[in-house]
Amino acid sequence: MSLQFPDLCVNPSDETIRLGPLAVRFLITGENSSGTVAVFEVVVPAGQRLMAPAHSHDHYEETVFGIDGVLTWTVDGKLIDVGPGQALCIPRGAVHRFDNNGAEDVKVLCAATPAAIGPQYFREAAEVINTAAGGAPDRTKMVEIMCRHGLAPAPPRA
């Protein structure tokens, strides 16, 4: 007797969300994986920084796989470059952010295990970031969205 899985398909959640110059493309969401993993691709143009505040999350690990370019992560104050073919697992509770300090675009694949975050967080964040039209996004609104989706924003740097 074999099991039937009629809904199996490649990239069932293939959605691109634009957060200013960054692009997030969900490939797998919690709904596609019984909550075990969310997988999304992030493209960060040359010279761009994460527009949301540095943050941590207690409900999932985030593993980053480098595909193109080098993305510099700051994890609990330590700078870590992730390039093609490299992986970084960001543990629960670690404060982190990223910057593309290079002259080429970066593409990374991120996996959140379990799938405690999904496209809705990025859609809501995109609305605030895109409204800022290249300026700094409204921190109060970003913090509210982050907290509602299980991210703990780090205090602003002095």
C-alpha positions in Angstrom: 0.0 0.0 0.0 1.5 3.3 -1.0 0.6 6.7 0.4 -0.8 9.4 -2.0 0.3 13.0 -1.8 -1.8 14.8 -4.4 -0.7 18.3 -3.5 3.0 17.9 -3.9 4.6 20.4 -6.3 7.7 22.4 -6.8 7.7 25.8 -5.0 4.1 25.7 -3.8 4.4 29.2 -2.3 6.5 30.8 -5.0 5.7 34.5 -4.0 8.1 37.5 -4.3 7.7 40.2 -1.7 9.6 43.6 -2.3 10.9 45.4 0.7 12.4 48.5 -0.8 15.3 47.2 -2.9 15.3 43.8 -1.2 13.3 40.8 -2.6 12.0 37.9 -0.5 10.7 34.9 -2.4 8.9 32.2 -0.4 9.4 28.7 -1.7 7.9 26.7 1.2 5.7 28.0 4.0 4.5 26.3 7.2 1.3 25.5 5.4 3.2 23.5 2.8 5.4 21.6 5.4 3.0 20.8 8.3 4.8 23.6 10.2 8.2 22.0 10.1 10.1 24.5 7.9 9.7 27.8 6.0 12.1 28.3 3.1 12.7 31.6 1.4 15.2 33.3 -0.9 16.4 36.8 -0.2 18.1 39.0 -2.8 20.0 42.0 -1.4 21.4 44.5 -3.9 25.0 45.7 -3.6 25.5 48.2 -0.7 22.1 47.5 0.9 21.4 47.0 4.6 18.6 45.3 6.4 15.9 48.0 6.9 14.3 46.4 9.9 15.9 46.7 13.3 18.3 44.0 14.5 16.3 41.3 16.2 16.1 37.9 17.7 13.5 35.1 17.8 13.0 32.5 20.5 10.7 30.2 18.6 12.9 29.1 15.7 16.4 28.8 14.3 17.2 30.5 11.1 19.7 28.9 8.8 21.2 30.9 5.9 22.8 29.3 2.8 24.9 31.5 0.6 24.2 31.3 -3.2 25.6 34.4 -4.8 27.8 37.2 -3.3 28.8 37.7 0.3 26.3 38.8 3.0 27.8 40.1 6.2 25.7 39.0 9.3 26.1 40.5 12.7 25.2 37.8 15.3 25.4 38.8 18.9 28.0 41.5 17.9 30.2 39.1 15.9 30.6 39.8 12.1 30.2 36.7 10.0 30.5 36.7 6.1 28.4 34.1 4.4 29.4 33.4 0.7 28.4 30.9 -1.9 28.3 27.4 -0.7 28.5 28.5 3.0 25.8 28.1 5.7 25.2 29.9 9.0 22.7 28.7 11.7 21.5 31.5 13.8 20.4 30.0 17.1 17.2 31.0 18.9 17.6 34.2 21.0 20.7 35.5 19.1 20.4 39.1 18.1 21.2 39.4 14.4 21.0 41.6 11.2 22.7 41.7 7.8 24.4 44.0 5.4 25.6 43.7 1.8 28.9 45.5 2.0 30.0 44.3 -1.4 29.8 45.5 -5.0 27.6 42.7 -6.2 24.1 41.5 -5.5 23.7 38.8 -2.9 21.3 35.8 -3.0 20.8 33.6 0.1 18.4 30.9 0.9 16.9 31.0 4.4 15.2 28.2 6.3 13.3 28.8 9.5 12.8 25.7 11.6 10.1 25.2 12.7 8.1 27.5 10.4 7.2 30.1 12.9 7.4 32.9 10.3 5.8 33.3 6.9 5.0 35.6 4.1 2.5 37.7 6.1 5.4 39.2 8.2 7.3 40.2 5.1 4.1 41.6 3.4 3.4 43.8 6.5 7.0 44.9 6.8 7.1 45.7 3.1 4.1 48.0 3.4 6.0 50.1 6.1 9.3 50.0 4.3 7.9 50.8 0.9 5.9 53.7 2.4 9.2 55.2 3.6 10.2 55.5 -0.1 13.9 55.0 0.5 14.0 56.7 3.9 14.1 55.1 7.3 11.0 53.1 7.9 8.7 54.0 10.9 10.5 52.2 13.7 7.3 52.1 15.9 5.3 50.4 13.2 8.2 48.0 12.4 8.6 47.1 16.0 4.8 46.4 16.3 4.8 44.2 13.3 8.0 42.3 14.4 6.6 41.7 17.9 3.3 40.4 16.5 5.2 37.9 14.4 7.5 36.6 17.2 10.6 38.7 16.5 12.1 40.7 19.4 13.7 44.0 18.1 17.0 44.9 19.6 17.2 48.3 21.3 18.5 51.1 19.0 22.2 51.5 18.9 23.5 54.6 20.5 
